[in-house]
Amino acid sequence: MPELTVSETSSLDGAPATTSDDGASRAIVSQPTEHVDSIDKPPKLSKRIYEKELRKLHVQLVQLQEWIKHKGLRVVVLFEGRDAAGKGGAIKRITECLSPRICRVVALGTPTEREKSQWYFQRYAAHLPAAGEMVLFDRSWYNRAGVERVMGFCTDEEYREFLRSCPEFERMLIRSGIILVKYWFSINDEEQERRFQNRINDPTKHWKISPMDIQSRAKWVEYSRAKDDMFAYTDIKQAPWHVVQADNKRRARLNCISHLLSQIPFGQVPAKTIDLPDRQDDRGYVRPPLIEQTFVPECY
Protein backbone atom coordinates (compact mmCIF):
# COMPACT_ATOMS: atom_id res chain seq x y z
CA MET A 1 0.00 0.00 0.00
CA PRO A 2 1.32 3.49 -0.77
CA GLU A 3 2.23 5.96 1.94
CA LEU A 4 -0.86 7.34 3.63
CA THR A 5 -1.29 11.03 4.24
CA VAL A 6 -3.91 12.49 6.54
CA SER A 7 -5.36 15.96 6.42
CA GLU A 8 -6.76 17.88 9.36
CA THR A 9 -10.26 16.92 8.32
CA SER A 10 -11.84 13.53 8.88
CA SER A 11 -11.09 12.35 5.35
CA LEU A 12 -7.78 11.26 3.89
CA ASP A 13 -7.56 14.30 1.65
CA GLY A 14 -4.33 14.21 -0.30
CA ALA A 15 -3.84 10.46 0.03
CA PRO A 16 -2.84 8.81 -3.23
CA ALA A 17 -4.94 6.22 -4.96
CA THR A 18 -4.70 2.72 -3.54
CA THR A 19 -4.41 -0.52 -5.44
CA SER A 20 -7.03 -3.19 -4.90
CA ASP A 21 -6.35 -6.90 -4.75
CA ASP A 22 -7.21 -7.35 -8.40
CA GLY A 23 -4.65 -4.70 -9.41
CA ALA A 24 -7.16 -2.01 -10.20
CA SER A 25 -6.48 1.52 -9.02
CA ARG A 26 -8.82 2.67 -6.29
CA ALA A 27 -8.97 6.33 -5.29
CA ILE A 28 -10.14 7.69 -1.98
CA VAL A 29 -13.73 8.91 -2.29
CA SER A 30 -13.86 12.61 -1.50
CA GLN A 31 -17.62 13.00 -1.21
CA PRO A 32 -19.79 11.05 1.24
CA THR A 33 -21.84 8.30 -0.37
CA GLU A 34 -23.60 7.01 2.71
CA HIS A 35 -27.02 6.48 1.18
CA VAL A 36 -28.21 6.34 -2.39
CA ASP A 37 -31.42 8.33 -2.47
CA SER A 38 -32.20 7.28 -6.03
CA ILE A 39 -32.85 3.69 -4.99
CA ASP A 40 -36.59 3.07 -5.00
CA LYS A 41 -37.75 2.26 -1.50
CA PRO A 42 -39.97 -0.85 -1.34
CA PRO A 43 -43.18 -0.67 0.68
CA LYS A 44 -43.20 -1.72 4.30
CA LEU A 45 -43.41 -5.43 4.97
CA SER A 46 -46.49 -6.61 6.84
CA LYS A 47 -45.94 -8.26 10.21
CA ARG A 48 -47.55 -11.47 8.98
CA ILE A 49 -45.24 -11.84 5.99
CA TYR A 50 -42.22 -10.73 8.02
CA GLU A 51 -42.77 -13.33 10.74
CA LYS A 52 -43.48 -16.04 8.17
CA GLU A 53 -40.23 -15.37 6.32
CA LEU A 54 -38.27 -14.96 9.54
CA ARG A 55 -39.49 -18.37 10.68
CA LYS A 56 -38.14 -19.95 7.49
CA LEU A 57 -34.78 -18.25 7.96
CA HIS A 58 -34.64 -19.33 11.61
CA VAL A 59 -34.98 -22.96 10.58
CA GLN A 60 -32.03 -22.51 8.20
CA LEU A 61 -30.01 -20.71 10.88
CA VAL A 62 -30.42 -23.69 13.19
CA GLN A 63 -29.27 -25.96 10.36
CA LEU A 64 -26.26 -23.67 9.83
CA GLN A 65 -25.49 -23.77 13.54
CA GLU A 66 -25.51 -27.57 13.56
CA TRP A 67 -23.29 -27.60 10.47
CA ILE A 68 -20.79 -25.22 12.10
CA LYS A 69 -20.65 -27.48 15.15
CA HIS A 70 -20.48 -30.67 13.07
CA LYS A 71 -17.68 -29.44 10.80
CA GLY A 72 -15.79 -27.46 13.44
CA LEU A 73 -16.06 -24.22 11.46
CA ARG A 74 -14.96 -20.86 12.85
CA VAL A 75 -17.17 -17.97 11.77
CA VAL A 76 -16.82 -14.24 12.49
CA VAL A 77 -19.51 -11.74 11.47
CA LEU A 78 -18.95 -7.99 11.88
CA PHE A 79 -21.86 -5.58 12.24
CA GLU A 80 -20.98 -1.95 11.58
CA GLY A 81 -22.95 1.07 10.46
CA ARG A 82 -24.62 4.27 11.50
CA ASP A 83 -25.93 4.67 15.03
CA ALA A 84 -29.56 3.46 15.20
CA ALA A 85 -29.18 1.67 11.85
CA GLY A 86 -30.53 -1.61 13.25
CA LYS A 87 -27.38 -3.65 13.89
CA GLY A 88 -28.55 -4.79 17.31
CA GLY A 89 -31.99 -5.76 16.02
CA ALA A 90 -30.50 -7.89 13.26
CA ILE A 91 -28.14 -9.58 15.73
CA LYS A 92 -31.04 -10.29 18.08
CA ARG A 93 -33.06 -11.95 15.30
CA ILE A 94 -30.08 -14.13 14.39
CA THR A 95 -29.31 -15.27 17.91
CA GLU A 96 -32.81 -15.71 19.34
CA CYS A 97 -33.12 -19.21 17.89
CA LEU A 98 -29.50 -20.29 18.35
CA SER A 99 -27.51 -21.77 21.21
CA PRO A 100 -25.39 -19.19 23.10
CA ARG A 101 -22.76 -21.90 23.48
CA ILE A 102 -22.24 -21.96 19.71
CA CYS A 103 -23.27 -18.47 18.59
CA ARG A 104 -22.20 -15.65 20.89
CA VAL A 105 -22.26 -11.87 20.67
CA VAL A 106 -19.27 -9.65 21.44
CA ALA A 107 -20.01 -6.00 22.21
CA LEU A 108 -16.93 -4.48 23.80
CA GLY A 109 -17.05 -1.28 25.81
CA THR A 110 -14.49 1.50 26.09
CA PRO A 111 -10.97 0.04 26.29
CA THR A 112 -9.22 0.11 29.65
CA GLU A 113 -5.89 1.84 30.13
CA ARG A 114 -4.20 -1.56 29.92
CA GLU A 115 -6.00 -2.39 26.67
CA LYS A 116 -5.02 0.97 25.22
CA SER A 117 -1.38 0.00 25.71
CA GLN A 118 -1.82 -3.30 23.83
CA TRP A 119 -1.58 -4.07 20.13
CA TYR A 120 -4.79 -2.55 18.78
CA PHE A 121 -6.32 -5.82 17.56
CA GLN A 122 -5.38 -7.74 20.71
CA ARG A 123 -8.59 -7.28 22.68
CA TYR A 124 -10.64 -8.32 19.67
CA ALA A 125 -8.47 -11.35 18.93
CA ALA A 126 -9.21 -12.64 22.42
CA HIS A 127 -12.84 -13.15 21.38
CA LEU A 128 -12.26 -14.98 18.10
CA PRO A 129 -14.07 -18.32 17.80
CA ALA A 130 -12.76 -21.79 18.48
CA ALA A 131 -13.81 -24.74 16.31
CA GLY A 132 -17.58 -25.09 16.12
CA GLU A 133 -18.33 -21.49 17.07
CA MET A 134 -19.76 -18.37 15.44
CA VAL A 135 -19.03 -14.93 16.89
CA LEU A 136 -21.07 -11.83 16.05
CA PHE A 137 -19.24 -8.55 16.72
CA ASP A 138 -21.64 -5.71 17.54
CA ARG A 139 -19.09 -3.07 16.54
CA SER A 140 -15.57 -4.30 16.02
CA TRP A 141 -12.01 -3.24 15.31
CA TYR A 142 -13.48 -0.78 12.82
CA ASN A 143 -14.14 1.58 15.74
CA ARG A 144 -10.74 3.04 14.91
CA ALA A 145 -11.81 3.97 11.39
CA GLY A 146 -15.13 5.40 12.60
CA VAL A 147 -15.80 6.86 16.02
CA GLU A 148 -12.15 7.03 17.10
CA ARG A 149 -11.18 8.85 13.90
CA VAL A 150 -14.07 11.30 13.88
CA MET A 151 -14.11 12.04 17.62
CA GLY A 152 -10.32 12.34 17.89
CA PHE A 153 -9.80 9.31 20.15
CA CYS A 154 -6.79 8.17 18.15
CA THR A 155 -3.81 9.96 16.63
CA ASP A 156 -3.25 10.38 12.89
CA GLU A 157 -0.42 7.85 13.07
CA GLU A 158 -2.61 5.30 14.86
CA TYR A 159 -5.27 5.82 12.22
CA ARG A 160 -2.81 5.42 9.35
CA GLU A 161 -1.38 2.28 10.94
CA PHE A 162 -4.89 0.83 11.23
CA LEU A 163 -5.55 1.34 7.52
CA ARG A 164 -2.26 -0.40 6.73
CA SER A 165 -2.71 -3.26 9.20
CA CYS A 166 -6.43 -4.04 8.99
CA PRO A 167 -6.47 -5.68 5.53
CA GLU A 168 -3.48 -7.84 6.47
CA PHE A 169 -5.04 -8.73 9.83
CA GLU A 170 -8.20 -9.90 8.08
CA ARG A 171 -6.27 -11.83 5.44
CA MET A 172 -4.39 -13.52 8.26
CA LEU A 173 -7.68 -14.55 9.89
CA ILE A 174 -8.94 -15.97 6.61
CA ARG A 175 -5.69 -17.85 5.94
CA SER A 176 -6.04 -19.42 9.39
CA GLY A 177 -9.41 -20.87 8.32
CA ILE A 178 -11.79 -18.32 9.81
CA ILE A 179 -14.84 -17.39 7.73
CA LEU A 180 -15.17 -13.58 7.91
CA VAL A 181 -18.31 -11.70 6.85
CA LYS A 182 -18.61 -7.90 7.18
CA TYR A 183 -21.86 -5.91 7.17
CA TRP A 184 -22.43 -2.17 7.02
CA PHE A 185 -25.97 -1.02 7.92
CA SER A 186 -26.88 2.13 6.04
CA ILE A 187 -29.77 4.52 6.77
CA ASN A 188 -30.58 8.04 5.66
CA ASP A 189 -30.45 11.00 8.00
CA GLU A 190 -34.23 11.39 8.25
CA GLU A 191 -34.67 7.80 9.39
CA GLN A 192 -31.84 8.10 11.91
CA GLU A 193 -33.44 11.23 13.38
CA ARG A 194 -36.80 9.45 13.66
CA ARG A 195 -35.21 6.51 15.51
CA PHE A 196 -33.26 8.82 17.82
CA GLN A 197 -36.45 10.68 18.70
CA ASN A 198 -38.15 7.36 19.38
CA ARG A 199 -35.36 6.39 21.77
CA ILE A 200 -35.54 9.75 23.53
CA ASN A 201 -39.31 9.49 24.03
CA ASP A 202 -39.46 5.80 25.01
CA PRO A 203 -38.20 5.19 28.58
CA THR A 204 -37.43 1.55 27.73
CA LYS A 205 -35.00 2.68 25.03
CA HIS A 206 -33.13 5.46 26.84
CA TRP A 207 -30.15 3.14 27.31
CA LYS A 208 -29.84 2.87 23.53
CA ILE A 209 -28.84 6.50 23.09
CA SER A 210 -25.62 7.92 24.48
CA PRO A 211 -23.90 11.32 24.41
CA MET A 212 -21.65 9.86 21.70
CA ASP A 213 -24.74 9.08 19.59
CA ILE A 214 -25.87 12.69 19.88
CA GLN A 215 -22.45 13.93 18.76
CA SER A 216 -22.44 11.49 15.84
CA ARG A 217 -25.68 13.08 14.66
CA ALA A 218 -24.00 16.49 14.57
CA LYS A 219 -21.03 15.03 12.68
CA TRP A 220 -23.03 13.20 10.00
CA VAL A 221 -20.87 14.31 7.07
CA GLU A 222 -17.60 13.59 8.87
CA TYR A 223 -18.80 10.06 9.60
CA SER A 224 -19.75 9.70 5.93
CA ARG A 225 -16.26 10.64 4.82
CA ALA A 226 -14.71 8.33 7.40
CA LYS A 227 -16.86 5.47 6.15
CA ASP A 228 -15.92 6.16 2.52
CA ASP A 229 -12.23 6.18 3.37
CA MET A 230 -12.61 3.00 5.41
CA PHE A 231 -14.25 1.24 2.49
CA ALA A 232 -11.56 2.42 0.10
CA TYR A 233 -8.83 0.73 2.13
CA THR A 234 -10.58 -2.28 3.68
CA ASP A 235 -13.08 -3.45 1.04
CA ILE A 236 -10.78 -6.29 -0.01
CA LYS A 237 -11.76 -9.22 -2.19
CA GLN A 238 -11.04 -11.75 0.58
CA ALA A 239 -13.38 -9.90 2.97
CA PRO A 240 -15.59 -7.42 1.13
CA TRP A 241 -18.06 -5.09 2.79
CA HIS A 242 -21.73 -5.99 2.33
CA VAL A 243 -24.03 -2.97 2.61
CA VAL A 244 -27.49 -3.51 4.11
CA GLN A 245 -30.07 -0.91 3.17
CA ALA A 246 -31.63 -0.50 6.61
CA ASP A 247 -34.26 2.23 6.36
CA ASN A 248 -36.84 -0.55 6.68
CA LYS A 249 -35.96 -2.65 9.73
CA ARG A 250 -37.93 -5.74 8.80
CA ARG A 251 -36.57 -5.97 5.28
CA ALA A 252 -33.04 -5.24 6.50
CA ARG A 253 -33.16 -8.09 9.00
CA LEU A 254 -34.49 -10.60 6.48
CA ASN A 255 -32.03 -9.49 3.81
CA CYS A 256 -29.08 -9.68 6.19
CA ILE A 257 -29.95 -13.14 7.51
CA SER A 258 -30.66 -14.47 4.02
CA HIS A 259 -27.32 -13.14 2.79
CA LEU A 260 -25.44 -14.55 5.76
CA LEU A 261 -26.88 -17.99 5.03
CA SER A 262 -25.65 -17.67 1.44
CA GLN A 263 -22.09 -16.89 2.55
CA ILE A 264 -21.48 -20.16 4.40
CA PRO A 265 -22.20 -23.34 2.44
CA PHE A 266 -23.90 -25.80 4.78
CA GLY A 267 -25.70 -29.10 4.64
CA GLN A 268 -28.15 -31.09 6.70
CA VAL A 269 -26.61 -32.80 9.71
CA PRO A 270 -28.33 -36.18 10.28
CA ALA A 271 -30.56 -35.77 13.31
CA LYS A 272 -30.59 -38.43 15.99
CA THR A 273 -33.93 -39.95 16.87
CA ILE A 274 -34.97 -38.77 20.32
CA ASP A 275 -37.12 -41.09 22.41
CA LEU A 276 -38.49 -39.57 25.59
CA PRO A 277 -38.18 -42.11 28.43
CA ASP A 278 -40.97 -42.84 30.89
CA ARG A 279 -40.88 -40.85 34.08
CA GLN A 280 -39.25 -42.55 37.04
CA ASP A 281 -41.65 -44.19 39.49
CA ASP A 282 -42.05 -42.04 42.61
CA ARG A 283 -42.31 -44.88 45.07
CA GLY A 284 -40.63 -44.00 48.32
CA TYR A 285 -40.42 -40.24 47.54
CA VAL A 286 -42.30 -37.77 49.74
CA ARG A 287 -42.36 -34.15 48.65
CA PRO A 288 -41.62 -31.61 51.43
CA PRO A 289 -44.54 -29.39 52.49
CA LEU A 290 -45.04 -26.46 50.12
CA ILE A 291 -45.30 -24.11 53.09
CA GLU A 292 -41.57 -24.57 53.65
CA GLN A 293 -40.73 -23.03 50.27
CA THR A 294 -40.62 -19.37 49.26
CA PHE A 295 -42.68 -18.68 46.15
CA VAL A 296 -42.73 -15.68 43.82
CA PRO A 297 -45.94 -13.69 44.38
CA GLU A 298 -48.51 -14.32 41.63
CA CYS A 299 -49.25 -10.72 40.68
CA TYR A 300 -50.56 -11.61 37.23
HURAPE-V221868 format. One record per backbone hydrogen bond with DSSP energy under -1.0 kcal/mol. NH is the residue of the N-H (numbers start at 0). CO is the residue of the C=O. If there is no record, write none. Layout:
{{NH;CO} {NH;CO}}
This chain:
{{14;11} {17;25} {19;23} {22;19} {25;17} {38;35} {49;45} {50;46} {51;47} {52;48} {53;49} {54;50} {55;51} {56;52} {57;53} {58;54} {59;55} {60;56} {61;57} {62;58} {63;59} {64;60} {65;61} {66;62} {67;63} {68;64} {69;65} {70;66} {72;67} {74;132} {75;178} {76;134} {77;180} {78;136} {79;182} {81;184} {84;81} {89;85} {90;86} {91;87} {92;88} {93;89} {94;90} {95;91} {97;94} {101;98} {102;98} {103;133} {105;135} {115;111} {117;114} {121;118} {124;120} {125;121} {126;123} {127;124} {131;72} {132;72} {132;129} {133;101} {134;74} {135;103} {136;76} {137;105} {138;78} {138;136} {142;139} {143;140} {147;142} {149;145} {150;146} {152;147} {153;147} {158;154} {159;155} {160;156} {161;157} {162;158} {163;159} {164;160} {165;161} {168;164} {169;165} {170;166} {171;167} {172;168} {173;169} {174;170} {175;171} {176;173} {177;172} {178;73} {180;75} {182;77} {183;241} {184;79} {185;243} {191;187} {192;188} {193;189} {194;190} {195;191} {196;192} {197;193} {198;194} {199;195} {200;196} {201;197} {204;201} {207;204} {208;205} {213;209} {214;210} {215;211} {216;212} {217;213} {218;214} {222;218} {223;219} {224;220} {225;221} {226;222} {227;223} {228;224} {229;225} {230;226} {231;227} {232;228} {233;229} {234;230} {235;233} {241;181} {243;183} {245;185} {251;247} {252;248} {253;249} {254;250} {255;251} {256;252} {257;253} {258;254} {259;255} {260;256} {261;257} {284;281} {291;288} {292;289} {298;296}}
